[in-house]
Amino acid sequence: MNSRETIALHPEFISRNGEKEFVVLPYEEFVALQELLEDAYDLFDLREAKKKEKDSPTISFEDVKKELGI
């Protein structure tokens, strides 16, 4: 799933005392939501790591190949 795709949800609501309290989703939709959340957390972690390392020294791929004799 790419960042522009949406997940069509078909929730069933369970109420208690007239208030919606729980949602039941088809399993496939639940799994799709889990994967989307994992991707979002990964993106958040990547952005945080890039912020932390933005001033760190870097080495080019060509220099790494030379250093390793590749």
DSSP file (Angstrom, degrees, kcal/mol; ACC not computed):
  #  RESIDUE AA STRUCTURE BP1 BP2  ACC     N-H-->O    O-->H-N    N-H-->O    O-->H-N    TCO  KAPPA ALPHA  PHI   PSI    X-CA   Y-CA   Z-CA
    1    1 A M              0   0    0      0, 0.0     2,-0.1     0, 0.0     0, 0.0   0.000 360.0 360.0 360.0 129.5    0.0    0.0    0.0
    2    2 A N    >   -     0   0    0      1,-0.1     3,-1.3     4,-0.1     0, 0.0  -0.416 360.0 -96.3 -91.5 174.7    1.4    3.4   -0.9
    3    3 A S  T 3  S+     0   0    0      1,-0.3    -1,-0.1    -2,-0.1    33,-0.0   0.654 120.8  53.6 -67.0 -15.4    0.9    6.6    1.1
    4    4 A R  T 3  S+     0   0    0      2,-0.1    -1,-0.3     0, 0.0     2,-0.1   0.573  86.2  99.1 -95.6 -10.9   -2.0    7.7   -1.2
    5    5 A E    <   -     0   0    0     -3,-1.3     2,-0.3     1,-0.0     0, 0.0  -0.469  59.7-150.3 -77.7 148.5   -4.1    4.6   -0.8
    6    6 A T        -     0   0    0     -2,-0.1     2,-0.6     2,-0.0    -4,-0.1  -0.802  11.7-125.4-114.0 160.3   -7.0    4.5    1.6
    7    7 A I        -     0   0    0     -2,-0.3     2,-0.6    26,-0.0    22,-0.0  -0.918  18.2-137.9-105.8 123.2   -8.5    1.6    3.4
    8    8 A A        -     0   0    0     -2,-0.6     2,-0.4     2,-0.0    -2,-0.0  -0.709  25.6-157.9 -78.5 120.7  -12.2    1.1    3.0
    9    9 A L        -     0   0    0     -2,-0.6    16,-0.0    16,-0.0    -2,-0.0  -0.812  20.4-171.4-106.0 143.1  -13.5    0.3    6.5
   10   10 A H        -     0   0    0     -2,-0.4     2,-0.1    16,-0.1    19,-0.1  -0.635  23.4-177.9-127.7  71.5  -16.7   -1.6    7.2
   11   11 A P        -     0   0    0      0, 0.0     2,-0.5     0, 0.0    14,-0.2  -0.377  19.8-152.7 -77.0 150.1  -17.1   -1.2   11.0
   12   12 A E  E     -A   24   0A   0     12,-2.3    12,-2.8    -2,-0.1     2,-0.4  -0.991  19.6-143.0-114.7 128.5  -19.8   -2.7   13.1
   13   13 A F  E     -A   23   0A   0     -2,-0.5     2,-0.5    10,-0.2    10,-0.2  -0.748   7.8-157.3 -98.2 139.7  -20.5   -0.7   16.3
   14   14 A I  E     -A   22   0A   0      8,-2.5     7,-2.9    -2,-0.4     8,-2.0  -0.969  16.2-159.4-114.3 125.5  -21.4   -2.2   19.6
   15   15 A S  E     -A   20   0A   0     -2,-0.5     2,-0.4     5,-0.3     5,-0.2  -0.731  12.9-165.7-107.7 153.0  -23.2    0.1   22.0
   16   16 A R  E >  S-A   19   0A   0      3,-2.6     3,-1.8    -2,-0.3    -2,-0.0  -0.990  81.3  -7.3-134.7 127.0  -23.6    0.0   25.7
   17   17 A N  T 3  S-     0   0    0     -2,-0.4     3,-0.1     1,-0.3    -1,-0.1   0.857 130.9 -56.4  55.1  37.6  -26.3    2.2   27.4
   18   18 A G  T 3  S+     0   0    0      1,-0.2     2,-0.4     0, 0.0    -1,-0.3   0.477 116.5 110.2  78.3   1.9  -26.9    3.9   24.0
   19   19 A E  E <  S-A   16   0A   0     -3,-1.8    -3,-2.6    -5,-0.0     2,-0.3  -0.914  76.1-113.0-112.3 135.8  -23.3    4.9   23.6
   20   20 A K  E     +A   15   0A   0     -2,-0.4    -5,-0.3    -5,-0.2     3,-0.1  -0.497  46.6 159.6 -63.6 127.4  -20.9    3.5   21.0
   21   21 A E  E     +     0   0A   0     -7,-2.9     2,-0.3     1,-0.3    -6,-0.2   0.665  53.6  26.7-123.5 -30.8  -18.3    1.6   23.0
   22   22 A F  E     -A   14   0A   0     -8,-2.0    -8,-2.5     2,-0.0     2,-0.4  -0.932  57.0-149.7-136.5 157.9  -16.6   -1.0   20.6
   23   23 A V  E     -A   13   0A   0     -2,-0.3     2,-0.5   -10,-0.2   -10,-0.2  -0.994   6.4-159.3-127.9 136.3  -15.9   -1.4   16.9
   24   24 A V  E     -A   12   0A   0    -12,-2.8   -12,-2.3    -2,-0.4    -2,-0.0  -0.967  14.3-173.5-114.1 129.8  -15.7   -4.8   15.1
   25   25 A L        -     0   0    0     -2,-0.5     2,-0.1   -14,-0.2   -16,-0.0  -0.880  34.5 -96.7-118.4 151.3  -13.8   -4.8   11.8
   26   26 A P    >>  -     0   0    0      0, 0.0     4,-2.1     0, 0.0     3,-0.6  -0.419  42.4-115.4 -58.9 144.6  -13.4   -7.6    9.2
   27   27 A Y  H 3> S+     0   0    0      1,-0.3     4,-2.6     2,-0.2     5,-0.2   0.870 113.6  55.4 -54.7 -42.5  -10.0   -9.2    9.9
   28   28 A E  H 3> S+     0   0    0      1,-0.2     4,-2.1     2,-0.2    -1,-0.3   0.880 108.7  48.3 -61.1 -38.2   -8.5   -8.1    6.6
   29   29 A E  H <> S+     0   0    0     -3,-0.6     4,-2.3     2,-0.2    -1,-0.2   0.889 109.9  52.3 -69.2 -38.7   -9.3   -4.5    7.4
   30   30 A F  H  X S+     0   0    0     -4,-2.1     4,-2.4     2,-0.2    -2,-0.2   0.932 110.4  47.7 -60.1 -46.9   -7.8   -4.8   10.8
   31   31 A V  H  X S+     0   0    0     -4,-2.6     4,-2.4     1,-0.2    -2,-0.2   0.906 110.5  52.0 -62.3 -42.3   -4.6   -6.3    9.4
   32   32 A A  H  X S+     0   0    0     -4,-2.1     4,-2.2     1,-0.2    -1,-0.2   0.898 110.1  49.1 -61.8 -40.9   -4.4   -3.4    6.8
   33   33 A L  H  X S+     0   0    0     -4,-2.3     4,-2.5     2,-0.2    -2,-0.2   0.909 109.6  51.9 -64.7 -41.9   -4.8   -0.9    9.6
   34   34 A Q  H  X S+     0   0    0     -4,-2.4     4,-2.5     1,-0.2    -2,-0.2   0.928 110.9  47.7 -59.0 -46.0   -2.0   -2.6   11.6
   35   35 A E  H  X S+     0   0    0     -4,-2.4     4,-2.3     1,-0.2    -1,-0.2   0.895 110.8  51.4 -63.5 -40.7    0.3   -2.5    8.6
   36   36 A L  H  X S+     0   0    0     -4,-2.2     4,-2.1     2,-0.2    -1,-0.2   0.909 111.0  48.0 -63.4 -42.2   -0.5    1.2    8.0
   37   37 A L  H  X S+     0   0    0     -4,-2.5     4,-2.7     2,-0.2    -2,-0.2   0.905 109.9  52.1 -64.9 -41.6    0.3    2.1   11.6
   38   38 A E  H  X S+     0   0    0     -4,-2.5     4,-2.4     1,-0.2    -2,-0.2   0.914 110.3  49.1 -60.8 -42.3    3.6    0.1   11.5
   39   39 A D  H  X S+     0   0    0     -4,-2.3     4,-2.4     2,-0.2    -1,-0.2   0.904 110.7  50.5 -62.9 -40.9    4.5    2.1    8.4
   40   40 A A  H  X S+     0   0    0     -4,-2.1     4,-2.4     2,-0.2    -2,-0.2   0.918 111.1  48.0 -64.2 -43.4    3.6    5.4   10.0
   41   41 A Y  H  X S+     0   0    0     -4,-2.7     4,-2.7     2,-0.2    -2,-0.2   0.902 111.1  51.5 -63.3 -40.9    5.7    4.5   13.1
   42   42 A D  H  X S+     0   0    0     -4,-2.4     4,-2.5     2,-0.2    -2,-0.2   0.915 110.6  48.5 -61.3 -43.1    8.6    3.5   10.9
   43   43 A L  H  X S+     0   0    0     -4,-2.4     4,-2.5     2,-0.2    -2,-0.2   0.909 111.0  50.3 -64.1 -42.2    8.4    6.8    9.1
   44   44 A F  H  X S+     0   0    0     -4,-2.4     4,-2.4     2,-0.2    -2,-0.2   0.937 111.7  48.0 -60.3 -47.2    8.3    8.7   12.4
   45   45 A D  H  X S+     0   0    0     -4,-2.7     4,-2.5     1,-0.2    -2,-0.2   0.898 111.3  50.9 -60.9 -41.7   11.4    6.9   13.6
   46   46 A L  H  X S+     0   0    0     -4,-2.5     4,-2.6     2,-0.2    -1,-0.2   0.930 110.5  48.4 -61.9 -46.0   13.2    7.5   10.3
   47   47 A R  H  X S+     0   0    0     -4,-2.5     4,-2.1     1,-0.2    -2,-0.2   0.900 112.1  49.1 -62.7 -40.6   12.4   11.3   10.5
   48   48 A E  H  X S+     0   0    0     -4,-2.4     4,-2.2     2,-0.2    -1,-0.2   0.911 111.8  48.9 -64.4 -42.3   13.6   11.4   14.2
   49   49 A A  H  X S+     0   0    0     -4,-2.5     4,-2.2     1,-0.2    -2,-0.2   0.903 110.4  50.9 -64.5 -41.3   16.8    9.6   13.3
   50   50 A K  H  X S+     0   0    0     -4,-2.6     4,-0.5     1,-0.2    -1,-0.2   0.892 109.7  50.7 -64.0 -38.8   17.5   11.9   10.4
   51   51 A K  H >< S+     0   0    0     -4,-2.1     3,-0.8     1,-0.2     4,-0.2   0.925 111.8  47.6 -62.4 -44.2   16.9   14.9   12.6
   52   52 A K  H 3< S+     0   0    0     -4,-2.2     3,-0.4     1,-0.2    -2,-0.2   0.870 119.1  39.1 -63.9 -37.9   19.4   13.6   15.2
   53   53 A E  H >< S+     0   0    0     -4,-2.2     3,-1.8     1,-0.2    -1,-0.2   0.318  80.2 108.9 -97.9   7.3   22.0   12.8   12.6
   54   54 A K  T << S+     0   0    0     -3,-0.8    -1,-0.2    -4,-0.5    -2,-0.1   0.788  86.3  39.8 -60.2 -28.8   21.7   15.8   10.4
   55   55 A D  T 3  S+     0   0    0     -3,-0.4    -1,-0.3    -4,-0.2    -2,-0.1   0.344  89.6 117.3-101.3   5.9   25.0   17.3   11.5
   56   56 A S  S <  S-     0   0    0     -3,-1.8    -3,-0.0     1,-0.1     2,-0.0  -0.422  75.2 -99.9 -72.3 147.8   26.9   14.0   11.6
   57   57 A P        -     0   0    0      0, 0.0     2,-0.3     0, 0.0    -1,-0.1  -0.357  42.3-157.0 -65.1 148.7   29.9   13.6    9.2
   58   58 A T        -     0   0    0     -3,-0.1     2,-0.4    -2,-0.0    -3,-0.0  -0.817  10.9-152.3-124.2 164.9   29.2   11.6    6.1
   59   59 A I        -     0   0    0     -2,-0.3     5,-0.0     3,-0.0     2,-0.0  -0.998  25.7-116.0-137.0 138.0   31.2    9.6    3.6
   60   60 A S     >  -     0   0    0     -2,-0.4     4,-2.0     1,-0.1     5,-0.1  -0.286  21.5-118.2 -73.3 158.7   30.3    9.0    0.0
   61   61 A F  H  > S+     0   0    0      1,-0.2     4,-2.4     2,-0.2     5,-0.2   0.888 116.3  54.8 -61.2 -40.1   29.5    5.6   -1.4
   62   62 A E  H  > S+     0   0    0      1,-0.2     4,-2.2     2,-0.2    -1,-0.2   0.907 107.7  49.1 -61.3 -42.4   32.5    6.0   -3.8
   63   63 A D  H  > S+     0   0    0      2,-0.2     4,-2.6     1,-0.2    -1,-0.2   0.876 109.7  51.8 -65.2 -37.1   34.8    6.7   -0.9
   64   64 A V  H  X S+     0   0    0     -4,-2.0     4,-2.1     2,-0.2    -2,-0.2   0.923 109.1  50.1 -65.0 -43.4   33.5    3.6    1.0
   65   65 A K  H  X>S+     0   0    0     -4,-2.4     5,-3.1     2,-0.2     4,-0.7   0.915 112.0  47.9 -60.5 -42.5   34.1    1.4   -2.0
   66   66 A K  H ><5S+     0   0    0     -4,-2.2     3,-0.9     1,-0.2    -2,-0.2   0.931 111.0  51.0 -62.6 -45.2   37.7    2.8   -2.3
   67   67 A E  H 3<5S+     0   0    0     -4,-2.6    -1,-0.2     1,-0.3    -2,-0.2   0.853 115.1  42.6 -62.1 -34.8   38.3    2.2    1.4
   68   68 A L  H 3<5S-     0   0    0     -4,-2.1    -1,-0.3    -5,-0.2    -2,-0.2   0.489 112.4-119.4 -89.6  -4.2   37.0   -1.4    1.1
   69   69 A G  T <<5       0   0    0     -3,-0.9    -3,-0.2    -4,-0.7    -4,-0.1   0.864 360.0 360.0  69.8  35.7   38.9   -2.0   -2.1
   70   70 A I      <       0   0    0     -5,-3.1    -4,-0.2    -6,-0.2    -5,-0.1   0.410 360.0 360.0-100.5 360.0   35.8   -2.7   -4.1
